[in-house]
Amino acid sequence: MHDLGDGVQQLILLMFPIFRAANNTWFFIEEPETHLHPGLQRIFIETLLNDEYLKGKNLKFFFTTHSNHFLDISINHDEISIFQFEKVSDEKFNIKSNVKPNKNVLDLLGVNSSSVFLANASIWVEGPTDRRYISKWLKLYCEHYEVNYLREDIDFAFFEYGGNLIKHYLFDGKEFEEEFDGNQIREKINSFALSNKIYLLADNDNVNQGSAKQKRRESLEALSGKNFYYQNTQYREIENLLPVKILNDFLLQLVNNPDASKLDEINFSREDYYQIGLGEFITDLFSKSKIKGKSFKSKTGDTLSSPYKTKLCDFVVNSDYKYSDLIQDNDYLDKIITDLYNFIKAK
């Protein structure tokens, strides 16, 4: 072990007694992040949560931590409770449960913007469900093709840019130096100050030819190279990349038992929902099949409303689909994930 780095040594020291423990053991660990890189912290937590052998032991863990990375990894897991302790005086502490990510928590931890290290590459996506889809698909890709797993916070990190806000970022150093005057530069953000390698995934959104959005897309495509890669979903948005099998299975989550049998009569192909928002597609599908239910559409368009976007994402991420299920009659999605994997791995 003395030939290994401090981080790997610490990870072994943490995991050895856990794997050796008797069933139903309780562990109390003070600051397990000591000597652990953020990526190793993620490996530690994900092993505790996902390893089938450990899950069978019914272990309980209590940590004290100052690590914002542990919070980021843990904040959305139902199996984890987070408590915030704030010292008021020598005799008094405030204890807060149901902790949510906010600046107050970071201030208590002493985390500054400079505390965040850059991963090998950043994946820019429009929103939180895109992030979860991509993370899951990369994992399935690695299992399917038996290649090394990519580690979040080491090999890649996510950045959510929020749709049309992409116009506020500069992706080309030459453009930054030559084509904007001083006032424009101050209104823009040089993206490469945030990450050294950027993979940008954007929804197609059925943009019109000749529109400002289409011209911006063409400019981004022209910039693609070693350190920047622009990828378009080609179809309406990221949910439209899902195969028929998964969408069929998801429909069962949306109907009451009396109407479930009517789903057997529903048939559709990928071409039926390539370029239409899934909110409108599913609403029309149920209406034609006389299945009772409210609209699944967003109030602002034909896409799924936010609760159903999240519900669909939860369903896909938490199901036991294989990569072969994902890419069945779905070559373009295979291309997207393959291109992304190769971009992250490229030196």
LOKOLRO-64307 format. One record per atom (N, C-alpha, C): x, y, z; residue in one letter. Coordinates in steps of 0.2 Angstrom, whole numbers, padded with zeros to 4 digits, always signed. Example, Ala and Ser with C-alpha at 12.3 -4.5 7.8 and 13.67 -1.06 7.14 Angstrom:
# residues 2
+0066-0028+0039a
+0062-0022+0039a
+0066-0016+0039a
+0064-0011+0035s
+0068-0005+0036s
+0064+0000+0039s
# end
This chain:
# residues 347
+0004-0006+0000m
+0000+0000+0000m
+0004+0006+0000m
+0010+0006+0003h
+0014+0012+0003h
+0016+0015-0004h
+0015+0011-0009d
+0017+0013-0016d
+0011+0017-0019d
+0005+0017-0016l
-0001+0020-0018l
-0001+0027-0016l
-0005+0031-0019g
-0006+0038-0017g
-0010+0039-0011g
-0010+0044-0008d
-0013+0045-0001d
-0021+0044-0002d
-0023+0047-0008g
-0031+0046-0008g
-0033+0039-0009g
-0029+0035-0013v
-0031+0028-0014v
-0030+0024-0007v
-0025+0026-0004q
-0024+0023+0003q
-0029+0024+0008q
-0031+0030+0008q
-0037+0032+0012q
-0043+0029+0010q
-0045+0028+0004l
-0051+0025+0002l
-0051+0017+0004l
-0045+0014+0003i
-0044+0007+0006i
-0045+0006+0013i
-0042+0011+0017l
-0043+0011+0024l
-0050+0012+0026l
-0054+0016+0023l
-0061+0017+0024l
-0065+0011+0022l
-0064+0008+0017m
-0068+0003+0014m
-0067-0004+0017m
-0061-0005+0019f
-0059-0012+0022f
-0063-0014+0028f
-0064-0010+0033p
-0068-0012+0039p
-0076-0012+0037p
-0078-0008+0032i
-0085-0008+0030i
-0086-0015+0026i
-0082-0017+0022f
-0083-0023+0018f
-0083-0029+0023f
-0079-0029+0029r
-0078-0034+0033r
-0083-0034+0039r
-0087-0029+0039a
-0092-0028+0045a
-0097-0033+0045a
-0100-0035+0051a
-0106-0039+0052a
-0112-0035+0050a
-0117-0039+0048n
-0123-0036+0046n
-0126-0031+0051n
-0129-0026+0049n
-0133-0021+0054n
-0128-0017+0058n
-0121-0017+0056t
-0117-0013+0059t
-0118-0005+0058t
-0117-0001+0063w
-0117+0006+0063w
-0110+0009+0063w
-0108+0013+0058f
-0102+0016+0057f
-0102+0024+0059f
-0097+0026+0063f
-0097+0033+0064f
-0090+0036+0062f
-0090+0040+0056i
-0084+0042+0053i
-0083+0050+0053i
-0078+0052+0056e
-0076+0059+0056e
-0072+0061+0050e
-0075+0066+0046e
-0072+0069+0040e
-0069+0063+0035e
-0073+0059+0033p
-0071+0054+0028p
-0067+0057+0022p
-0068+0063+0020e
-0065+0066+0014e
-0058+0068+0015e
-0055+0067+0021t
-0048+0068+0022t
-0044+0064+0017t
-0039+0068+0014h
-0035+0065+0008h
-0039+0062+0002h
-0045+0064+0002l
-0049+0061-0004l
-0050+0067-0009l
-0048+0066-0015h
-0050+0070-0021h
-0057+0070-0022h
-0061+0075-0024p
-0068+0075-0025p
-0070+0069-0029p
-0067+0067-0034g
-0069+0061-0038g
-0069+0055-0034g
-0064+0054-0029l
-0063+0048-0025l
-0069+0049-0019l
-0071+0055-0017q
-0076+0056-0013q
-0083+0053-0016q
-0084+0054-0022r
-0089+0052-0026r
-0089+0044-0026r
-0083+0041-0028i
-0083+0034-0028i
-0085+0031-0021i
-0082+0034-0016f
-0084+0031-0009f
-0091+0031-0008f
-0095+0037-0009i
-0102+0037-0008i
-0106+0033-0012i
-0104+0033-0019e
-0108+0028-0023e
-0107+0021-0022e
-0101+0019-0019t
-0100+0012-0017t
-0105+0010-0011t
-0105+0015-0007l
-0109+0013-0001l
-0117+0013-0003l
-0119+0017-0008l
-0126+0017-0010l
-0127+0011-0015l
-0123+0009-0019n
-0124+0005-0025n
-0121-0002-0025n
-0116-0003-0020d
-0113-0010-0020d
-0118-0015-0017d
-0120-0020-0021e
-0125-0025-0019e
-0123-0029-0013e
-0117-0030-0012y
-0114-0034-0006y
-0115-0030+0000y
-0114-0023+0000l
-0114-0019+0005l
-0122-0018+0007l
-0126-0017+0002k
-0133-0016+0003k
-0136-0021+0006k
-0134-0027+0005g
-0136-0033+0008g
-0135-0034+0016g
-0130-0030+0018k
-0128-0030+0025k
-0132-0025+0030k
-0136-0021+0026n
-0140-0016+0030n
-0136-0012+0035n
-0131-0009+0033l
-0126-0005+0037l
-0129+0002+0037l
-0127+0006+0043k
-0129+0013+0044k
-0123+0017+0045k
-0123+0023+0042f
-0117+0027+0042f
-0118+0034+0045f
-0114+0037+0049f
-0115+0043+0052f
-0108+0047+0050f
-0108+0052+0046f
-0102+0056+0045f
-0103+0063+0048f
-0097+0066+0050t
-0096+0073+0050t
-0092+0075+0044t
-0094+0081+0041t
-0090+0083+0035t
-0090+0090+0034t
-0085+0093+0031h
-0085+0099+0029h
-0084+0100+0021h
-0086+0094+0018s
-0085+0093+0011s
-0091+0095+0007s
-0090+0101+0003n
-0096+0102-0002n
-0097+0097-0007n
-0092+0093-0009h
-0093+0088-0014h
-0097+0082-0011h
-0096+0081-0005f
-0101+0076-0002f
-0108+0078-0002f
-0109+0084-0001l
-0116+0087-0001l
-0119+0087-0008l
-0115+0088-0013d
-0117+0088-0020d
-0119+0081-0022d
-0115+0076-0020i
-0116+0069-0021i
-0123+0067-0018i
-0124+0069-0012s
-0129+0066-0007s
-0135+0070-0007s
-0136+0076-0010i
-0142+0080-0008i
-0148+0077-0011i
-0148+0073-0017n
-0154+0071-0020n
-0155+0063-0019n
-0152+0060-0014h
-0153+0053-0012h
-0158+0052-0007h
-0163+0048-0008d
-0168+0047-0002d
-0165+0043+0004d
-0160+0040+0002e
-0157+0036+0008e
-0152+0040+0012e
-0151+0046+0011i
-0147+0050+0015i
-0150+0056+0018i
-0149+0057+0024s
-0152+0063+0028s
-0146+0068+0029s
-0147+0074+0028i
-0141+0079+0030i
-0144+0084+0035i
-0139+0085+0040f
-0140+0090+0045f
-0135+0095+0046f
-0137+0101+0046q
-0132+0107+0046q
-0132+0109+0054q
-0125+0110+0056f
-0124+0112+0063f
-0120+0119+0062f
-0123+0124+0066e
-0120+0131+0066e
-0119+0133+0073e
-0113+0134+0075k
-0111+0136+0081k
-0113+0143+0083k
-0118+0144+0088v
-0120+0151+0090v
-0116+0154+0095v
-0114+0150+0100s
-0110+0151+0106s
-0107+0145+0109s
-0103+0145+0114d
-0100+0139+0117d
-0105+0135+0120d
-0111+0137+0121e
-0116+0133+0124e
-0122+0131+0119e
-0122+0134+0113k
-0127+0134+0109k
-0126+0132+0102k
-0129+0127+0099f
-0128+0126+0091f
-0135+0126+0088f
-0136+0129+0082n
-0142+0128+0079n
-0141+0122+0074n
-0146+0117+0074i
-0146+0111+0070i
-0152+0112+0065i
-0151+0111+0059k
-0156+0111+0054k
-0156+0105+0050k
-0162+0102+0049s
-0163+0097+0044s
-0166+0099+0038s
-0167+0094+0033n
-0169+0095+0026n
-0165+0101+0023n
-0159+0100+0023v
-0154+0105+0020v
-0154+0105+0013v
-0155+0111+0010k
-0155+0111+0003k
-0149+0115+0000k
-0146+0114-0006p
-0140+0117-0008p
-0141+0125-0009p
-0138+0129-0005n
-0138+0136-0006n
-0132+0139-0004n
-0131+0146-0005k
-0125+0149-0003k
-0123+0149+0004k
-0129+0149+0009n
-0128+0149+0016n
-0124+0143+0018n
-0126+0137+0015v
-0122+0131+0017v
-0115+0132+0015v
-0113+0134+0009l
-0106+0135+0006l
-0103+0140+0011l
-0106+0145+0013d
-0102+0150+0017d
-0100+0147+0024d
-0105+0142+0027l
-0103+0139+0033l
-0097+0134+0032l
-0097+0131+0026l
-0091+0127+0025l
-0085+0130+0023l
-0085+0137+0021g
-0079+0141+0019g
-0078+0139+0012g
-0083+0138+0008v
-0081+0136+0001v
-0082+0143-0003v
-0076+0144-0007n
-0076+0149-0012n
-0077+0147-0019n
-0078+0151-0024s
-0078+0149-0031s
-0071+0145-0033s
-0066+0148-0030s
-0059+0145-0032s
-0058+0138-0029s
-0063+0136-0025s
-0062+0129-0022s
-0064+0124-0027s
-0067+0126-0032v
-0070+0121-0037v
-0064+0119-0042v
-0062+0113-0042f
-0057+0111-0047f
-0060+0109-0054f
-0056+0110-0059l
-0058+0109-0066l
-0057+0101-0067l
-0062+0098-0070a
-0062+0091-0072a
-0058+0091-0079a
-0057+0085-0082n
-0054+0085-0088n
-0058+0088-0094n
-0064+0087-0093a
-0069+0090-0098a
-0075+0092-0095a
-0079+0097-0098s
-0085+0099-0095s
-0091+0097-0100s
-0096+0095-0098i
-0102+0093-0102i
-0107+0099-0101i
-0109+0103-0106w
-0113+0108-0105w
-0120+0106-0108w
-0125+0106-0103v
-0132+0104-0105v
-0137+0109-0103v
-0143+0109-0106e
-0148+0114-0104e
-0151+0114-0098e
-0152+0108-0094g
-0155+0108-0088g
-0153+0101-0084g
-0156+0101-0078p
-0154+0095-0074p
-0156+0088-0076p
-0162+0088-0080t
-0164+0081-0082t
-0159+0079-0088t
-0156+0083-0092d
-0151+0082-0097d
-0145+0079-0094d
-0143+0082-0088r
-0137+0080-0084r
-0138+0073-0082r
-0144+0071-0079r
-0145+0064-0077r
-0145+0059-0082r
-0148+0061-0088y
-0149+0056-0094y
-0141+0055-0096y
-0138+0060-0097i
-0131+0059-0100i
-0127+0055-0095i
-0127+0056-0089s
-0123+0052-0084s
-0125+0045-0084s
-0131+0044-0084k
-0134+0037-0084k
-0132+0033-0091k
-0132+0037-0096w
-0131+0034-0103w
-0123+0032-0104w
-0119+0037-0101l
-0112+0035-0101l
-0110+0029-0097l
-0113+0028-0092k
-0112+0022-0087k
-0114+0016-0091k
-0120+0016-0094l
-0122+0010-0098l
-0118+0009-0104l
-0115+0014-0107y
-0111+0014-0113y
-0104+0010-0111y
-0102+0012-0105c
-0095+0009-0103c
-0096+0001-0101c
-0102+0000-0098e
-0104-0007-0097e
-0105-0011-0103e
-0108-0008-0108h
-0110-0012-0114h
-0103-0013-0118h
-0099-0008-0119y
-0093-0009-0123y
-0087-0011-0119y
-0088-0013-0112e
-0083-0015-0108e
-0076-0011-0108e
-0078-0004-0108v
-0072+0001-0107v
-0072+0004-0100v
-0066+0007-0099n
-0066+0010-0092n
-0071+0015-0091n
-0074+0015-0085y
-0079+0020-0083y
-0076+0027-0083y
-0080+0031-0084l
-0078+0038-0084l
-0080+0041-0077l
-0076+0045-0073r
-0077+0047-0067r
-0080+0054-0067r
-0086+0055-0064e
-0088+0062-0063e
-0084+0066-0058e
-0082+0072-0060d
-0078+0076-0056d
-0071+0075-0057d
-0069+0070-0060i
-0062+0069-0062i
-0061+0069-0070i
-0065+0065-0073d
-0065+0064-0081d
-0069+0070-0084d
-0075+0071-0081f
-0079+0076-0083f
-0084+0079-0078f
-0086+0085-0079a
-0091+0088-0074a
-0096+0091-0078a
-0102+0092-0075f
-0108+0095-0079f
-0108+0103-0078f
-0111+0106-0083f
-0112+0113-0082f
-0119+0115-0086f
-0124+0117-0082e
-0130+0119-0085e
-0131+0126-0087e
-0132+0127-0093y
-0131+0134-0096y
-0138+0137-0097y
-0144+0133-0097g
-0150+0136-0097g
-0153+0138-0104g
-0153+0134-0109g
-0156+0135-0116g
-0153+0141-0119g
-0157+0147-0120n
-0155+0152-0124n
-0150+0157-0121n
-0148+0155-0115l
-0143+0159-0111l
-0136+0157-0115l
-0136+0152-0119i
-0129+0151-0122i
-0126+0156-0126i
-0131+0161-0128k
-0128+0167-0132k
-0124+0171-0128k
-0124+0171-0122h
-0120+0175-0117h
-0113+0172-0116h
-0111+0166-0120y
-0104+0163-0119y
-0100+0164-0125y
-0094+0165-0124l
-0089+0164-0130l
-0086+0158-0130l
-0085+0155-0136f
-0082+0148-0136f
-0076+0148-0141f
-0074+0154-0143d
-0068+0154-0148d
-0063+0159-0146d
-0057+0158-0144g
-0053+0163-0142g
-0051+0168-0147g
-0051+0166-0153k
-0050+0171-0159k
-0056+0176-0159k
-0062+0173-0158e
-0068+0178-0159e
-0068+0182-0153e
-0065+0180-0147f
-0065+0184-0141f
-0060+0190-0142f
-0055+0189-0145e
-0050+0194-0146e
-0052+0199-0152e
-0055+0197-0157e
-0055+0201-0163e
-0062+0204-0165e
-0068+0200-0163e
-0074+0202-0166e
-0079+0206-0161e
-0077+0207-0155f
-0081+0210-0151f
-0078+0217-0148f
-0082+0222-0147d
-0079+0228-0145d
-0079+0228-0137d
-0076+0233-0133g
-0076+0232-0126g
-0082+0231-0122g
-0087+0235-0124n
-0094+0234-0121n
-0097+0227-0122n
-0096+0224-0128q
-0099+0218-0129q
-0095+0212-0125q
-0088+0213-0125i
-0084+0208-0121i
-0086+0208-0114i
-0088+0214-0111r
-0090+0214-0104r
-0097+0211-0103r
-0101+0211-0108e
-0107+0207-0107e
-0107+0200-0109e
-0101+0198-0111k
-0100+0191-0112k
-0096+0187-0107k
-0097+0180-0107i
-0092+0176-0103i
-0088+0172-0107i
-0081+0172-0106n
-0077+0168-0110n
-0077+0161-0107n
-0081+0156-0110s
-0082+0150-0108s
-0076+0146-0106s
-0070+0147-0109f
-0064+0143-0108f
-0061+0146-0101f
-0064+0151-0098a
-0061+0153-0091a
-0065+0148-0086a
-0070+0144-0088l
-0073+0140-0084l
-0071+0133-0085l
-0069+0131-0091s
-0067+0124-0092s
-0062+0124-0098s
-0057+0119-0098n
-0053+0119-0104n
-0055+0115-0110n
-0060+0110-0109k
-0062+0106-0114k
-0070+0106-0113k
-0074+0108-0118i
-0081+0109-0118i
-0084+0105-0123i
-0089+0100-0121y
-0094+0097-0125y
-0101+0100-0124y
-0104+0103-0129l
-0110+0107-0128l
-0115+0103-0132l
-0120+0101-0128l
-0126+0097-0131l
-0132+0102-0130l
-0135+0103-0136a
-0141+0108-0137a
-0147+0104-0140a
-0153+0105-0137d
-0159+0103-0140d
-0160+0106-0147d
-0163+0102-0152n
-0164+0104-0158n
-0170+0110-0158n
-0175+0108-0155d
-0181+0113-0154d
-0184+0115-0160d
-0183+0111-0166n
-0186+0113-0172n
-0185+0120-0174n
-0179+0122-0174v
-0178+0129-0176v
-0179+0130-0183v
-0181+0136-0185n
-0182+0138-0192n
-0176+0140-0195n
-0175+0138-0202q
-0170+0140-0206q
-0169+0147-0206q
-0163+0150-0206g
-0162+0157-0206g
-0163+0161-0200g
-0166+0158-0195s
-0167+0161-0188s
-0160+0162-0185s
-0160+0167-0180a
-0154+0169-0176a
-0152+0162-0172a
-0156+0158-0170k
-0154+0152-0167k
-0151+0147-0171k
-0153+0147-0177q
-0150+0142-0182q
-0143+0145-0184q
-0143+0151-0185k
-0136+0154-0187k
-0131+0153-0181k
-0133+0154-0175r
-0129+0153-0169r
-0127+0145-0169r
-0131+0141-0171r
-0130+0134-0171r
-0124+0132-0176r
-0125+0135-0182e
-0120+0134-0187e
-0113+0137-0185e
-0113+0143-0182s
-0107+0145-0179s
-0104+0141-0174s
-0108+0138-0170l
-0105+0133-0165l
-0102+0127-0168l
-0106+0124-0173e
-0104+0118-0177e
-0097+0119-0180e
-0096+0125-0183a
-0090+0127-0186a
-0084+0128-0182a
-0085+0129-0175l
-0080+0130-0170l
-0077+0123-0168l
-0081+0117-0169s
-0079+0111-0166s
-0072+0109-0168s
-0069+0107-0163g
-0062+0104-0164g
-0059+0101-0158g
-0053+0101-0156k
-0050+0097-0151k
-0053+0099-0144k
-0054+0105-0143n
-0056+0107-0136n
-0063+0109-0135n
-0066+0109-0141f
-0073+0111-0141f
-0077+0107-0146f
-0083+0104-0143y
-0087+0100-0148y
-0094+0102-0147y
-0098+0103-0152y
-0105+0105-0152y
-0109+0099-0155y
-0114+0097-0151q
-0118+0092-0153q
-0125+0094-0152q
-0129+0093-0158n
-0136+0094-0158n
-0140+0088-0157n
-0146+0088-0153t
-0150+0082-0152t
-0153+0079-0159t
-0153+0083-0164q
-0156+0082-0170q
-0164+0082-0170q
-0167+0079-0165y
-0174+0078-0164y
-0176+0084-0159y
-0182+0084-0157r
-0185+0090-0154r
-0181+0092-0147r
-0180+0087-0143e
-0176+0088-0137e
-0173+0081-0135e
-0170+0081-0129i
-0166+0075-0127i
-0171+0069-0126i
-0177+0071-0123e
-0182+0065-0122e
-0184+0062-0128e
-0184+0065-0134n
-0186+0062-0140n
-0181+0057-0143n
-0175+0057-0140l
-0170+0052-0141l
-0171+0045-0138l
-0176+0045-0134l
-0178+0039-0131l
-0181+0034-0136l
-0180+0027-0135p
-0183+0022-0140p
-0190+0021-0138p
-0193+0018-0143v
-0200+0016-0142v
-0202+0012-0136v
-0197+0007-0135k
-0198+0002-0129k
-0199+0006-0122k
-0194+0011-0121i
-0194+0014-0115i
-0200+0019-0114i
-0202+0022-0120l
-0208+0027-0119l
-0214+0022-0118l
-0215+0017-0121n
-0221+0012-0120n
-0221+0010-0113n
-0215+0008-0110d
-0215+0006-0103d
-0217+0012-0098d
-0215+0018-0100f
-0217+0024-0096f
-0224+0026-0096f
-0228+0024-0102l
-0235+0026-0102l
-0239+0022-0096l
-0236+0016-0094l
-0239+0013-0089l
-0239+0017-0082l
-0234+0021-0082q
-0234+0025-0076q
-0239+0031-0075q
-0242+0032-0081l
-0247+0038-0082l
-0254+0036-0082l
-0256+0030-0082v
-0263+0028-0082v
-0265+0025-0076v
-0272+0025-0074n
-0275+0022-0069n
-0276+0014-0071n
-0277+0010-0066n
-0278+0003-0068n
-0283+0001-0073n
-0289+0005-0072p
-0295+0003-0077p
-0293+0005-0084p
-0288+0009-0085d
-0286+0011-0092d
-0280+0008-0095d
-0277+0004-0090a
-0271+0001-0092a
-0271-0004-0098a
-0277-0008-0099s
-0278-0012-0104s
-0278-0009-0111s
-0280-0002-0111k
-0281+0001-0117k
-0274+0003-0120k
-0269+0002-0116l
-0262+0003-0119l
-0260-0002-0124l
-0263-0008-0123d
-0261-0014-0128d
-0263-0012-0135d
-0268-0007-0136e
-0270-0005-0142e
-0266+0000-0145e
-0261+0003-0141i
-0257+0009-0144i
-0251+0006-0147i
-0250+0009-0153n
-0244+0007-0157n
-0241+0013-0160n
-0235+0014-0160f
-0232+0020-0163f
-0224+0019-0164f
-0222+0023-0169s
-0215+0022-0170s
-0211+0028-0169s
-0204+0027-0169r
-0200+0033-0167r
-0201+0039-0172r
-0203+0038-0178e
-0205+0043-0183e
-0211+0048-0180e
-0215+0044-0176d
-0221+0048-0174d
-0219+0053-0169d
-0214+0053-0166y
-0212+0058-0160y
-0205+0061-0161y
-0202+0060-0167y
-0196+0064-0168y
-0196+0071-0167y
-0201+0075-0170q
-0200+0082-0170q
-0206+0085-0166q
-0209+0081-0162i
-0215+0084-0158i
-0213+0084-0151i
-0215+0089-0147g
-0214+0088-0140g
-0218+0082-0137g
-0214+0079-0132l
-0218+0073-0129l
-0224+0074-0125l
-0224+0080-0123g
-0230+0082-0119g
-0236+0082-0123g
-0236+0085-0129e
-0241+0085-0134e
-0242+0078-0137e
-0237+0074-0138f
-0237+0068-0141f
-0241+0063-0137f
-0239+0063-0130i
-0243+0058-0126i
-0250+0060-0124i
-0251+0067-0124t
-0258+0069-0123t
-0262+0067-0129t
-0260+0068-0135d
-0264+0066-0141d
-0265+0059-0141d
-0260+0055-0139l
-0260+0048-0139l
-0266+0045-0135l
-0266+0048-0129f
-0271+0046-0124f
-0278+0048-0126f
-0278+0054-0129s
-0285+0057-0131s
-0288+0052-0137s
-0284+0050-0141k
-0286+0046-0147k
-0288+0039-0144k
-0285+0037-0139s
-0286+0030-0136s
-0291+0030-0131s
-0294+0036-0130k
-0300+0037-0125k
-0297+0035-0118k
-0291+0037-0116i
-0288+0036-0109i
-0289+0042-0106i
-0292+0042-0100k
-0293+0048-0096k
-0287+0050-0093k
-0286+0057-0092g
-0280+0060-0089g
-0280+0067-0091g
-0276+0071-0088k
-0275+0078-0089k
-0270+0079-0094k
-0269+0085-0096s
-0264+0086-0101s
-0257+0085-0098s
-0252+0083-0102f
-0245+0082-0100f
-0241+0088-0103f
-0244+0092-0106k
-0240+0097-0110k
-0238+0103-0105k
-0232+0106-0106s
-0230+0112-0103s
-0235+0118-0105s
-0236+0123-0100k
-0240+0128-0102k
-0237+0133-0107k
-0231+0132-0109t
-0227+0137-0113t
-0226+0133-0120t
-0228+0127-0121g
-0226+0124-0127g
-0229+0117-0127g
-0226+0113-0132d
-0228+0106-0133d
-0224+0101-0129d
-0219+0103-0126t
-0214+0099-0122t
-0218+0096-0116t
-0215+0091-0112l
-0218+0089-0106l
-0218+0094-0101l
-0223+0095-0096s
-0222+0099-0091s
-0217+0097-0086s
-0214+0101-0082s
-0209+0100-0078s
-0210+0094-0073s
-0215+0093-0070p
-0216+0087-0066p
-0215+0080-0070p
-0218+0080-0076y
-0218+0074-0080y
-0211+0073-0083y
-0207+0079-0085k
-0200+0078-0087k
-0196+0075-0082k
-0197+0077-0075t
-0194+0074-0070t
-0196+0067-0069t
-0202+0065-0069k
-0205+0058-0069k
-0202+0054-0074k
-0202+0056-0080l
-0199+0052-0085l
-0192+0051-0084l
-0188+0056-0082c
-0181+0055-0081c
-0180+0050-0075c
-0183+0051-0070d
-0183+0046-0064d
-0184+0039-0066d
-0189+0038-0071f
-0191+0032-0073f
-0185+0028-0077f
-0182+0032-0081v
-0177+0030-0086v
-0170+0029-0081v
-0169+0033-0077v
-0162+0033-0073v
-0163+0027-0068v
-0169+0026-0065n
-0169+0021-0060n
-0171+0014-0063n
-0172+0013-0069s
-0174+0007-0072s
-0168+0003-0074s
-0169-0004-0075d
-0163-0008-0076d
-0162-0009-0084d
-0163-0004-0088y
-0162-0005-0095y
-0155-0005-0096y
-0153-0009-0102k
-0146-0010-0104k
-0145-0005-0110k
-0139-0004-0111y
-0137+0000-0117y
-0140-0002-0123y
-0141-0009-0124s
-0144-0012-0130s
-0151-0010-0131s
-0155-0009-0125d
-0162-0006-0125d
-0162+0001-0128d
-0157+0005-0125l
-0157+0012-0127l
-0156+0013-0134l
-0152+0009-0137i
-0150+0011-0144i
-0153+0006-0149i
-0158+0003-0147q
-0162-0001-0152q
-0166+0003-0157q
-0164+0002-0163d
-0166+0006-0169d
-0165+0013-0167d
-0159+0015-0165n
-0158+0021-0162n
-0151+0023-0163n
-0148+0023-0169d
-0141+0024-0170d
-0139+0031-0169d
-0143+0036-0169y
-0141+0042-0168y
-0139+0043-0160y
-0143+0040-0156l
-0141+0041-0149l
-0134+0037-0147l
-0133+0032-0151d
-0127+0028-0150d
-0121+0033-0152d
-0122+0036-0158k
-0117+0041-0160k
-0116+0046-0155k
-0121+0049-0152i
-0120+0055-0148i
-0116+0052-0142i
-0117+0047-0139i
-0114+0044-0133i
-0107+0042-0135i
-0106+0039-0140t
-0099+0037-0142t
-0095+0043-0144t
-0097+0048-0147d
-0094+0054-0148d
-0092+0058-0142d
-0096+0058-0137l
-0095+0061-0130l
-0090+0057-0127l
-0090+0050-0126y
-0085+0046-0123y
-0078+0048-0126y
-0078+0048-0133n
-0071+0049-0136n
-0069+0056-0135n
-0073+0060-0135f
-0071+0067-0133f
-0068+0068-0126f
-0071+0065-0121i
-0069+0065-0114i
-0062+0062-0114i
-0061+0056-0117k
-0055+0052-0116k
-0049+0055-0120k
-0051+0059-0125a
-0045+0061-0130a
-0041+0066-0125a
-0034+0065-0126k
-0029+0070-0123k
-0028+0076-0127k
# end
